[in-house]
Amino acid sequence: MSTFTEQTVTLHRPRTPASLTPKTGAPRWNINAIEALFNLPFPELMFQAQTVHRENFDPTGLEFATLLSVKTGGCAEDCGYCPQAARYDTGVEAGKLMEPAEVLLAARRAQAAGATRFCMGAAWRSPKERDIEKVAELIRTVKALGLETCATLGMLEDGQAQTLQSAGLDYYNHNLDSAPDFYGNIISTRDYQDRLDTLARVRSAGVKVCCGGIVGMGESRRQRAGLVAELANLTPYPESVPINNLVKVEGTPLADQKDLAELDPFEFVRTIAVARITMPTARVRLSAGRQQMGDAVQALCFLAGANSIFYGDKLLTTGNPDTEADVRLLARLGMTRSAPQAA
């Protein structure tokens, strides 16, 4: 919903070079075009992102989603950022899948606090059939409250996404994490194509896709552009795009990499803006790393087109701003919680 007057639009129409316009028959966005967006002067990039955002969303609205770890730790993968990998000594103990009554209590608390989407994460490489049946029960439990449901369970095999869809799953999260040419630097136990195959199974089951990545892992700006290109060229692109800023957890390889510099906050904001421009109707979500950003950087991200946050004091195993802090920030910015989009 735009609040621009016709005169304002005429005077300040974004100046998108012809070379950035996707060509018929080619991918919607190539890496060079996306890198050119990253390289725009910051005010111009922000203006373009804000214009696209206003064409598709109320710029004052923000979706609240809550993420609950329903099965923590013990994962067989070697993702270099993840404290839930069994091979790393991070202090995270492996636990069993939560019972429906526990999840129901957490979902009710999240709903009472204003969340409209409830996401359940389980630290598996890939769930077994018995796991899928148990998670399906959790989905039915949460769906009965009227919340949107999301799950992230690792790689899915044929038929598993359909079982989850039949239970009422609205979204499945499976991040690409990085650009293909950087992926091998952080993960060796799962191929990039494995991730794409799971996304295809989710789509074929009629479940919406939540898919994004992590920045600040040592990748170049061009590799950040490569990640956005992979996401934007999915057919269709994800309905939800979580952008995570690396949280260094002691005991993980990326935390132990002493020469890994923190990502410039403005570069993170640029990533949000580029995601908004290339995926205009997606919910672009501020995910991990919000606690380290501070209010001013978060506000810039909202101006750049982020319109969803994970709401609650923990994201799986890492910290997150508490709910009252988020409510105060929205009040200071004059923003409101937005209702879920119609199917």
C-alpha positions in Angstrom: 0.0 0.0 0.0 1.7 3.2 -1.2 1.4 6.5 0.6 3.2 8.4 -2.2 1.3 11.1 -4.0 1.2 11.0 -7.8 3.5 14.0 -8.0 6.0 12.5 -5.7 6.2 9.3 -7.8 6.7 11.3 -10.9 9.5 13.4 -9.5 11.4 10.7 -7.8 10.9 7.5 -9.8 13.7 5.0 -9.0 16.4 5.1 -11.6 16.9 1.4 -12.4 19.5 0.9 -15.2 18.4 -1.1 -18.2 21.1 -3.6 -17.5 19.4 -4.5 -14.2 16.1 -5.3 -15.8 15.5 -9.1 -16.2 15.3 -10.2 -19.8 12.7 -12.5 -21.3 13.9 -16.1 -21.4 16.7 -15.5 -19.0 16.8 -15.9 -15.2 14.8 -13.2 -13.4 18.0 -11.8 -11.9 21.6 -12.7 -12.8 24.4 -12.2 -10.4 25.8 -9.2 -12.2 22.5 -7.4 -12.0 22.2 -8.2 -8.3 25.7 -7.1 -7.5 25.0 -3.9 -9.3 22.1 -3.3 -6.9 24.5 -3.9 -3.9 26.9 -1.4 -5.4 24.3 1.4 -5.7 24.8 4.5 -3.4 23.0 3.7 -0.1 20.3 6.4 -0.4 19.4 5.2 -4.0 19.3 1.5 -3.0 17.1 2.3 0.0 14.8 4.4 -2.1 14.4 1.7 -4.7 13.8 -1.0 -2.0 11.2 1.2 -0.2 9.4 1.9 -3.4 9.1 -1.8 -4.2 8.0 -2.5 -0.6 5.3 0.1 -0.7 3.9 -1.3 -3.9 3.3 -4.6 -2.3 2.9 -4.1 1.5 1.8 -1.6 4.1 5.3 -0.1 5.1 4.2 0.2 8.7 3.2 -3.5 9.2 5.4 -6.2 10.6 4.7 -9.9 10.9 5.5 -11.6 14.2 6.7 -15.2 14.0 7.8 -17.4 16.9 10.4 -20.2 16.5 10.5 -23.1 18.9 13.1 -25.8 19.0 11.0 -29.0 19.3 14.0 -31.3 19.1 17.3 -29.8 20.0 20.9 -30.9 19.3 22.5 -34.2 18.2 22.5 -33.3 14.5 24.8 -35.3 12.3 25.6 -32.4 9.9 28.8 -30.3 10.1 27.4 -26.9 9.3 30.2 -24.6 10.5 27.9 -22.1 12.2 25.6 -24.5 14.0 25.7 -25.2 17.8 23.4 -28.2 17.3 25.9 -30.3 15.4 26.8 -33.3 17.5 30.5 -33.1 16.5 31.0 -29.6 18.1 31.4 -28.9 21.8 29.0 -26.0 22.3 27.2 -26.9 25.5 24.0 -27.9 23.6 22.7 -31.2 24.8 20.7 -33.5 22.5 17.1 -33.8 23.5 14.0 -35.8 22.5 11.1 -34.5 20.4 8.8 -32.4 22.6 5.3 -33.7 23.4 2.2 -32.2 21.9 1.1 -30.7 25.3 4.4 -28.9 25.7 4.2 -27.5 22.2 0.6 -26.4 22.6 1.5 -24.5 25.7 4.3 -22.7 23.9 2.1 -21.9 20.9 -0.6 -20.4 23.2 2.0 -18.2 24.8 3.3 -17.1 21.4 -0.2 -16.3 20.2 -1.0 -14.4 23.3 2.1 -12.3 22.8 1.1 -11.4 19.3 2.7 -14.0 17.0 0.7 -15.1 13.9 3.1 -17.8 12.7 4.5 -20.6 14.8 7.6 -22.3 13.5 8.9 -25.6 14.8 12.5 -26.6 14.3 14.1 -30.1 14.8 17.8 -30.8 14.6 17.7 -33.7 12.1 19.7 -34.3 9.0 16.5 -35.9 7.6 13.5 -37.1 9.6 12.5 -40.7 9.7 8.9 -41.7 8.9 8.1 -42.1 12.6 9.4 -38.6 13.1 7.2 -37.2 10.4 4.1 -38.7 12.0 5.0 -37.2 15.3 5.6 -33.8 13.8 2.3 -34.0 11.9 0.6 -34.4 15.3 2.4 -31.2 16.5 1.3 -29.4 13.4 -2.3 -30.3 13.9 -2.1 -29.2 17.5 -0.8 -25.7 16.6 -3.0 -25.3 13.6 -6.1 -25.8 15.8 -5.2 -22.6 17.5 -5.6 -20.7 14.2 -1.9 -19.9 13.9 0.0 -20.3 10.6 2.3 -23.3 10.9 5.9 -23.7 9.8 8.4 -26.5 10.3 12.1 -27.0 9.6 13.2 -30.6 9.9 16.1 -31.1 7.5 16.0 -32.9 4.1 12.7 -34.5 3.1 12.1 -37.6 1.1 9.3 -38.3 -1.4 5.9 -38.2 0.3 7.0 -36.6 3.6 6.1 -33.1 2.6 2.7 -34.4 1.5 2.1 -35.9 5.0 3.0 -32.6 6.6 0.7 -30.7 4.2 -2.2 -33.0 5.1 -1.6 -32.2 8.7 -2.0 -28.5 8.0 1.5 -27.3 7.4 1.5 -23.9 5.8 5.3 -23.3 5.4 8.4 -25.4 5.3 11.7 -23.7 6.0 14.9 -25.0 4.4 17.6 -22.4 3.9 20.1 -22.4 1.1 22.5 -20.8 3.5 24.9 -19.3 1.0 25.8 -19.0 -2.7 26.8 -22.3 -4.4 30.4 -21.3 -4.8 30.8 -20.6 -1.0 28.7 -23.5 0.3 31.6 -26.0 0.5 33.4 -23.6 2.9 30.8 -24.2 5.6 29.2 -27.6 5.0 30.5 -30.9 3.7 27.8 -33.4 4.8 25.0 -32.1 2.4 25.2 -31.0 -1.2 23.6 -27.8 -2.5 21.4 -29.9 -4.8 20.1 -31.8 -1.7 18.6 -28.5 -0.5 17.1 -27.7 -3.9 15.6 -31.2 -4.1 13.9 -30.7 -0.7 12.5 -27.4 -1.8 11.1 -29.0 -4.9 9.4 -31.7 -2.9 7.9 -29.0 -0.6 6.5 -27.1 -3.6 5.1 -30.2 -5.2 3.1 -30.9 -2.0 1.5 -27.5 -2.1 3.4 -26.2 0.9 4.7 -22.6 0.9 8.5 -22.1 1.0 10.4 -20.3 3.7 14.0 -20.1 2.4 16.9 -17.7 3.0 20.5 -17.7 4.1 23.2 -16.5 6.5 25.5 -13.6 5.8 28.7 -12.6 7.6 30.3 -16.0 7.3 33.3 -14.7 5.3 31.6 -14.5 1.9 32.3 -11.7 -0.5 29.7 -9.2 -1.6 29.5 -11.0 -5.0 28.7 -14.2 -3.1 26.0 -12.5 -1.2 24.6 -11.5 -4.6 24.9 -15.1 -5.6 22.8 -16.2 -2.7 20.1 -13.7 -3.5 20.2 -14.8 -7.2 19.6 -18.4 -6.2 16.6 -17.4 -4.1 15.1 -14.9 -6.5 15.4 -17.4 -9.4 13.5 -20.2 -7.7 10.2 -20.8 -9.5 8.4 -19.2 -7.7 10.6 -17.5 -5.3 10.0 -18.2 -1.6 7.0 -16.6 0.1 9.2 -16.0 3.2 12.9 -15.1 3.0 14.8 -15.2 6.4 18.0 -13.3 6.3 20.3 -14.3 9.2 23.4 -12.4 10.4 25.9 -14.9 11.7 25.9 -15.4 15.5 29.2 -16.8 16.5 28.6 -19.6 19.0 31.7 -20.7 21.0 32.7 -24.2 19.9 31.6 -23.9 16.3 34.3 -23.6 13.5 33.1 -20.1 12.4 33.3 -18.8 16.0 36.8 -20.3 16.3 37.9 -18.6 13.1 39.6 -15.6 14.7 40.2 -13.7 11.5 36.5 -13.7 10.6 35.4 -10.0 10.8 31.9 -8.9 11.8 29.8 -7.9 8.8 29.4 -4.2 8.4 25.8 -3.4 9.5 25.2 -1.3 6.4 26.1 -4.4 4.3 23.4 -6.3 6.2 20.9 -3.6 5.4 22.0 -3.7 1.8 21.3 -7.4 1.7 17.8 -6.8 3.0 17.2 -4.1 0.4 18.4 -6.3 -2.5 16.2 -9.2 -1.3 13.2 -6.9 -1.2 13.8 -5.6 -4.7 14.4 -9.0 -6.3 11.5 -10.7 -4.4 8.9 -8.0 -4.2 6.0 -10.0 -2.6 8.0 -12.1 -0.2 8.0 -11.6 3.6 11.7 -10.7 4.2 12.4 -11.7 7.8 15.1 -10.4 10.2 16.2 -13.7 11.8 19.3 -14.6 13.7 21.6 -11.8 14.9 18.9 -9.2 15.7 20.1 -9.1 19.3 23.5 -7.8 18.2 22.1 -5.2 15.7 20.6 -2.7 18.0 17.4 -0.7 17.3 18.8 1.8 14.8 20.0 -1.0 12.4 16.8 -2.8 12.7 14.9 0.4 11.9 17.0 0.7 8.7 16.2 -2.9 7.8 12.5 -2.1 8.1 13.0 0.9 5.8 14.9 -1.4 3.4 11.9 -3.7 3.2 12.1 -6.2 6.0 8.6 -6.9 7.2 8.8 -9.9 9.4 10.8 -10.8 12.6 11.2 -13.8 14.8 9.5 -12.8 18.0 10.6 -14.2 21.4 13.7 -14.5 23.6 15.3 -17.4 21.8 15.8 -18.7 18.3 16.4 -22.5 18.6 19.5 -22.1 20.7 20.7 -18.5 20.3 19.5 -15.3 21.9 16.9 -12.9 20.5 15.5 -9.6 21.8 12.8 -10.1 24.4 9.2 -9.5 23.4 8.8 -6.3 25.4 11.8 -4.8 23.7 10.2 -5.5 20.3 6.9 -4.0 21.3 8.7 -0.9 22.5 10.6 -0.6 19.3 7.5 -0.8 17.2 5.8 1.8 19.3 8.8 4.1 18.9 8.7 3.6 15.1 4.9 4.0 14.8 4.7 0.5 13.3 2.1 -2.2 13.9 1.8 -6.0 13.8 0.4 -7.1 10.5 -2.1 -9.9 10.0 -1.1 -13.0 7.9 -1.5 -12.6 4.1 -4.5 -14.3 2.5 -3.7 -17.6 0.9 
